[in-house]
């Protein structure tokens, strides 16, 4: 899956072309980009998957988030 992203950034560090012909792709070094409002959260979830994102967030942060919403969290 690929994401469509339009974003604001302070600068572009460089643009490289990868591949040839109809398969050419761009590699863009973007500096100080603001992703908030530039990409939908559901697109990130589809791209990475729920499990991978939850693993990256970490169990303690997830447990804290649940406790803040009055869920009971127990450790097995």
C-alpha positions, -999 to +999 in steps of 0.1 A: +000+000+000+011+035-006+001+067+011-008+100-006+007+128+014+007+165+010+027+183+037+044+214+048+081+214+056+110+238+062+131+224+034+139+196+010+173+181+015+174+163-018+155+144-044+168+112-059+153+092-087+151+054-082+145+030-110+140+036-147+112+042-172+077+038-160+090+023-127+108+054-117+101+066-081+113+096-061+132+095-029+127+128-012+146+140+019+122+163+037+133+182+068+110+194+096+078+181+081+045+186+098+025+153+095-005+165+116-033+173+091-012+159+062-021+123+066-052+106+080-047+084+110-067+056+094-042+056+065-014+050+090-033+021+106-039+005+072-003+010+062+013-005+093-015-026+109-030-024+144-007-049+160+025-033+148+014+001+159+003-012+194+037-030+197+055+003+189+033+022+214+041-002+242+021-021+268+027+005+296+015+034+275-016+014+264-024+004+299-021+040+311-044+052+283-070+026+293-067+035+330-073+071+322-106+061+306-116+041+337-108+007+324-094-019+348-060-032+337-045-063+352-011-079+345-009-116+338 
